Structure formats: C-alpha cells, structure tokens
Amino acid sequence: MTSMVAHVEKTEKGYAILLTDEMVEKLHLSEGTAVEVRSVTEPTTTGPQIRYATAEEAMQMHRRLEPENAKAYTELAK
C-alpha cells in the first residue's frame, strides 16, 4: 500500500491537497486527473483511500465544473 501525509492548502477557489512528486509518480497521476477523496473513520484504516474516477464520473465532474472554468478553457485553447 502506498501512503503519505498530505497537506491541505487554501487556494483562490477552495482547497487543494498537496502531494509529493514521488506520490504523484507512484499513483500515475497527472494534472487534471480526477481522484476521489473520502473521509475514513474506521480505526483499522490508515488514511484516505484514492481511486481513479470512472470515465462517466470524470465526465460528470467536467460537466459540473465546465461553466466556472469556461474562461480558462478559452485561454488554454489559444
């Protein structure tokens, strides 16, 4: 099992969980990868579990966030 202590940082639009480069590589993540973060309360669990979003979940997230990110998408497309 791969685990680490992650730090939460306040951003302009909310909060971000900061991962080390090593953890990002181990989990094969890249910018824009959808992940699910769950609150874990069972005493036998060592911490949050990360799983990749399904294609459908990723599309639902994209549709939900697209309006607030439309300006950024336009700028990136230039």
C-alpha positions as YAML, in Angstrom:
chain: A
units: angstrom
residues:
- id: 1
  name: MET
  ca: [0.00, 0.00, 0.00]
- id: 2
  name: THR
  ca: [1.24, 3.46, -0.85]
- id: 3
  name: SER
  ca: [0.57, 6.12, 1.75]
- id: 4
  name: MET
  ca: [1.74, 9.56, 2.82]
- id: 5
  name: VAL
  ca: [0.65, 12.52, 4.85]
- id: 6
  name: ALA
  ca: [-0.78, 15.14, 2.51]
- id: 7
  name: HIS
  ca: [-1.18, 18.81, 3.31]
- id: 8
  name: VAL
  ca: [-4.24, 20.91, 2.57]
- id: 9
  name: GLU
  ca: [-3.66, 24.40, 1.20]
- id: 10
  name: LYS
  ca: [-6.19, 27.22, 0.72]
- id: 11
  name: THR
  ca: [-6.48, 28.29, -2.94]
- id: 12
  name: GLU
  ca: [-8.39, 31.05, -4.66]
- id: 13
  name: LYS
  ca: [-11.39, 28.82, -5.33]
- id: 14
  name: GLY
  ca: [-11.23, 26.38, -2.42]
- id: 15
  name: TYR
  ca: [-8.68, 23.95, -1.06]
- id: 16
  name: ALA
  ca: [-6.05, 21.69, -2.62]
- id: 17
  name: ILE
  ca: [-4.39, 18.54, -1.30]
- id: 18
  name: LEU
  ca: [-0.67, 18.79, -1.91]
- id: 19
  name: LEU
  ca: [1.08, 15.56, -2.90]
- id: 20
  name: THR
  ca: [4.79, 15.00, -3.26]
- id: 21
  name: ASP
  ca: [6.23, 14.40, -6.73]
- id: 22
  name: GLU
  ca: [7.11, 10.88, -5.58]
- id: 23
  name: MET
  ca: [3.50, 10.12, -4.64]
- id: 24
  name: VAL
  ca: [2.18, 11.58, -7.90]
- id: 25
  name: GLU
  ca: [4.56, 9.30, -9.83]
- id: 26
  name: LYS
  ca: [3.70, 6.21, -7.74]
- id: 27
  name: LEU
  ca: [-0.02, 6.76, -8.31]
- id: 28
  name: HIS
  ca: [0.49, 7.60, -12.02]
- id: 29
  name: LEU
  ca: [-1.33, 10.92, -11.60]
- id: 30
  name: SER
  ca: [-1.05, 14.00, -13.75]
- id: 31
  name: GLU
  ca: [-2.59, 17.46, -13.70]
- id: 32
  name: GLY
  ca: [-6.30, 17.13, -14.29]
- id: 33
  name: THR
  ca: [-6.56, 13.51, -13.13]
- id: 34
  name: ALA
  ca: [-9.85, 13.04, -11.28]
- id: 35
  name: VAL
  ca: [-9.47, 11.47, -7.84]
- id: 36
  name: GLU
  ca: [-11.96, 10.74, -5.10]
- id: 37
  name: VAL
  ca: [-11.16, 11.67, -1.52]
- id: 38
  name: ARG
  ca: [-13.19, 10.06, 1.25]
- id: 39
  name: SER
  ca: [-13.30, 10.69, 4.95]
- id: 40
  name: VAL
  ca: [-12.16, 7.49, 6.63]
- id: 41
  name: THR
  ca: [-13.27, 6.86, 10.17]
- id: 42
  name: GLU
  ca: [-12.74, 3.14, 10.65]
- id: 43
  name: PRO
  ca: [-9.95, 2.59, 13.21]
- id: 44
  name: THR
  ca: [-8.35, -0.17, 11.09]
- id: 45
  name: THR
  ca: [-7.84, 2.16, 8.11]
- id: 46
  name: THR
  ca: [-4.59, 4.12, 7.94]
- id: 47
  name: GLY
  ca: [-5.94, 7.08, 6.00]
- id: 48
  name: PRO
  ca: [-7.78, 8.28, 2.92]
- id: 49
  name: GLN
  ca: [-8.10, 5.88, 0.03]
- id: 50
  name: ILE
  ca: [-7.60, 7.19, -3.51]
- id: 51
  name: ARG
  ca: [-9.21, 5.65, -6.56]
- id: 52
  name: TYR
  ca: [-9.39, 6.81, -10.14]
- id: 53
  name: ALA
  ca: [-12.72, 8.15, -11.32]
- id: 54
  name: THR
  ca: [-14.51, 6.16, -13.97]
- id: 55
  name: ALA
  ca: [-14.89, 7.75, -17.38]
- id: 56
  name: GLU
  ca: [-18.54, 8.53, -16.59]
- id: 57
  name: GLU
  ca: [-17.64, 10.10, -13.22]
- id: 58
  name: ALA
  ca: [-14.94, 12.19, -14.88]
- id: 59
  name: MET
  ca: [-17.41, 13.42, -17.49]
- id: 60
  name: GLN
  ca: [-19.95, 14.30, -14.78]
- id: 61
  name: MET
  ca: [-17.27, 16.28, -12.92]
- id: 62
  name: HIS
  ca: [-16.28, 18.01, -16.15]
- id: 63
  name: ARG
  ca: [-19.88, 18.95, -16.96]
- id: 64
  name: ARG
  ca: [-20.39, 20.28, -13.44]
- id: 65
  name: LEU
  ca: [-17.19, 22.36, -13.49]
- id: 66
  name: GLU
  ca: [-17.21, 23.44, -17.13]
- id: 67
  name: PRO
  ca: [-19.21, 26.66, -16.64]
- id: 68
  name: GLU
  ca: [-16.89, 28.04, -13.97]
- id: 69
  name: ASN
  ca: [-13.80, 27.03, -15.97]
- id: 70
  name: ALA
  ca: [-15.00, 28.19, -19.40]
- id: 71
  name: LYS
  ca: [-12.78, 31.28, -19.40]
- id: 72
  name: ALA
  ca: [-9.71, 29.19, -18.53]
- id: 73
  name: TYR
  ca: [-10.52, 26.69, -21.30]
- id: 74
  name: THR
  ca: [-10.77, 29.55, -23.79]
- id: 75
  name: GLU
  ca: [-7.38, 30.91, -22.72]
- id: 76
  name: LEU
  ca: [-5.76, 27.47, -22.91]
- id: 77
  name: ALA
  ca: [-7.13, 26.93, -26.41]
- id: 78
  name: LYS
  ca: [-5.29, 29.99, -27.76]
...
